[in-house]
Amino acid sequence: MNRTLKKEVKWIFALCAATFSLLTVGCGKDSATMRTEEKPVASDTQKDRENYEAVLKQDVTVNGSKKVLEIVQNEKDVSDVVITVDGEEAELSRVSIGAGYVHAEGKAADVTGDGEEEIILLLGGGASGLPLEMQVLEQTDQGWKEIVFPDALWESDNRIVALDKHKNSLDIRVDATNSSKTLKLTKKQRGADAEIKYQICKLEGNQLFVQYDVYLEGNPEPAAAVLQEVVYDEKSGQFQYGKTKIDQTGSDLTKE
């Protein structure tokens, strides 16, 4: 083989080696560039809840087991609320519009008398932050489900109490339980209008109550109070009205 041919062969081999090296390095670089982690695809539930705002996340111990209670609300529709317990969506019978869920608090108690604890949501609202409404969730074979209360408790005027003021007296009635009481008014009280300012939901032990404070115009202290017990009816699977207590006092009637 002559000298010229040898030079050409060496040049071809060198060119092939360089090309092979470039291809090898290039392929390695491309592989590293393309090796990106796949982003998890959002589930239909996640996609649907993109406009939801978390308003509560709380641990609640129910029957000795810690549960995570979460409430999310659609920012564009306050009537669209999802409540979950350990990620399982609860079946709701209503959504609170009046009190809302911003100041909600979850507690556990056996309010149905079956030996198993339920989750009680006390819904604080207004400037006072007092629990104006409540909801109860029970665990069933089909999952968590809300127990229905009498509708009148949560209607727009949220008043089951009627006030009839006379010249020297004030009649307080709860027609749902056929309860009434007439309170004598002092001379100073006779010219003042009567109204119910607060409806306060209470959990005392394993009992549920709704207390209504009656005020007379111009007096910062309540003139009377109505304590309505709410009890579970096993036959209907719903809550119903229990005992009614009416007293001319501003104290907490559950303590008496």
N, C-alpha and C positions, 0 to 999 in steps of 0.2 A: 504494500500500500504506500503510495507516494506521500510526501510531506503535506501537500495541499489537501488531499483527501482526509488525512488524519486530522488536520485542523478543523475541517467541516464536520467530521463525526463528533469530535470533542465539543464543538459549538452546539450541535443538535442535542447531545446528551445534557449539556449544561442548561440549555433552554428548557428541556423537558423537566429537569429536576427543579428548576426555579418555578415553572408553571405548577408542578405538583405541590410544591411547598406553599405557593400562594393559595391554591385551591383548598389545601388542608387547613391553613390558618383562617381563610375566609369562611369556611364551613363552620369552624369552631366558633367564630365570632357571631355568625348568624344564629347558631343554636342558642348561644347565651342570650342574645337579644330577644329571641322568640320565647324563651323559657319564662313565661309570666304566670303567676297564680291566677286561676280562674276565680272570678268573683261569684259568690253564691247568688243564685237567682232568687229574687224575692218571691215568696209564696203569694197566692191570690189574696190571702188574709192580710199580709204585710202591704201589698199594693193598695188594697182597699182602705187601709188605715193610715195612709200617708198624711192625711189632713187631720189626724187625731192628736189630741194633746193629753198627756198623762196628768191626771189631777190627784191621783192617790196611788201609793204603793206602800203597803203596810203588812207586817207579819202579824198574824193572828193565830193564837194557839187554840185549836178546836179539838175537843176530846183527846187532849194530850199530844196532839200532832201539830207542828207548826205549818201554817198555810200562808201562802203569799196572796194577799188580796190586792188587786189592781183595778183601777177605774180609768178609762180613757174616754174622751168626749170629742166629738167632731167640732172643729173650730168654726165651721160654717153652719152648723145646725145643732143647737144645744139639746134638741130632743133626741139626738143620735148618740147614745151612750152604750158602752160595752163594759161589763163587769166580769172579771175572771177570777177564779180561785185556782192557784197553782197552774195557771195557763188555760184552764177549762172555762169556757164561756158560760155564764149563768143565764138561765131563761128568766127574763123579766116580765112582769105583768104591767108595769108602768115605769115611767121615767119622771123623776122629780124636776119640775121646771121652776117652781116657786123657791125652794131652798137651794137646789142645785147640789153639786158634789165637791165644790172647792174646799169646803170645811168639813168634809166627811170623816167619820171615825168608825172603825170596825171593832166590834167586841163580840165575845162568844158567851152564850148562856143557853140553857135548856128552857126555852120559852114555850115549847109545845108539850112538855111533860112526858116525853117518850124515853127519857134517859139519855138522849143524845143531844149534844150542843148544836145550836144553829149560829149563823153569823148575823149579828144585828148591826145594821148601818145607821148611825145617828147622823143626820144631815143638818149641819149648822148653816144658818143663813142670816142675811141682813147685817146691820151694823153691830148688833148684839153678839152675833156668832152663836146664839143659842140653838140647840137642835130642834128645828121647827118641824121636821118630818123624820120618818124612819122607814127602813125596809129590812125585811128578814129573809135570809137565804137558807134553805135546808138542803142537805145532801140526800138525793134519792138514787134509785137504781139507774135512772136516766141522766144523772148528773145533778148539778146545783140548780135549784129552782126557787123563785120568789114565792113566798106565802102571801096571799091577798089579804088586804085590810079592808074595812068598810070604806067605800068611796068617799063618803061625806067628810072623812077626816082630812082629805087632801084636796078638796075642791077649792076653787079660786078664792073664796072667802074664808076657807078653812075654819069654819065655825059650826060646831054642832050645838053650841050654846046660844040660847035666846035670852035677851035682856028686855024686860018691860019695866020702865021707870014710871012710878006714880008720884004723887005729891010728897008723901011721907015714907015711901017704901020702894024697894027694888025687887022685882020678881026675876029669879034666875031659873031657867028651865033647860033640861036636856030631854027633848021629846023622844029620842031614840031609846031611852031607858025609862021613860015615864017618870022622870025625877024632877023635882022642883023645890025651891025654897024662897021664902020671902024675907028680905032683910030690912029691918027698920033703919031709916036714915036720920042722922042728926040734923039739927036745924041748919048747920053749916053745909051739909051735904045735899040738901034738898034741891038746890038750884043748879047743881052740877050735872052735866051729861055723863052717862055711863058708857064705857066701851071696853072691849077686850083688846089689849095691846099685844099680848104674847101668847103663843101656843108652844108649849115646851114638852118635848118627848123625853121620856125617862125610862131607863132600865135600872130596876132596883132588885138585885139578886136575880131571880128568874122570872120576874114580873115586868110587864110593860104598862106604862101609864102615859096619858096625855093630860097635861095640866094647863088650864086656861086662867090667866090672871085678869081680874076685872078691876078697872080703874075708874075713878071719878075725876072729872075734869078739874085741873088745878092741884091735884094731890099726887105727889111723886111716888107714894106707896100704894100698893093694891088694896082695894077696899074689901075684896072677896076673891075666892079662888074655887075653881071646879076641877076636881080630879077624876078623870075617866079611866077606869081600868080597861085594858084590852086583853082578852083571853083567847086561847086557841080552841077551836071546835073540831074535834077529831072526825066527826061525821062528815062535815063539809070540807075539811082540810083547809079552812080559812080562819082568820081572826074575826072575832065579833066583840060587841060591847059587853063589858062585865059590870062591876059595881060602879056606881056614881056617888061621889062625895062632894057636897057643896058646903062651904064654910065661910064665915065672915072673918077671914084672916088673911094675912099676906105671907104666912109661913109655908114651908114645904109640907104639903099634906101627906106625902108618902112617909114622913117620919113620925106621924102621929099615930 
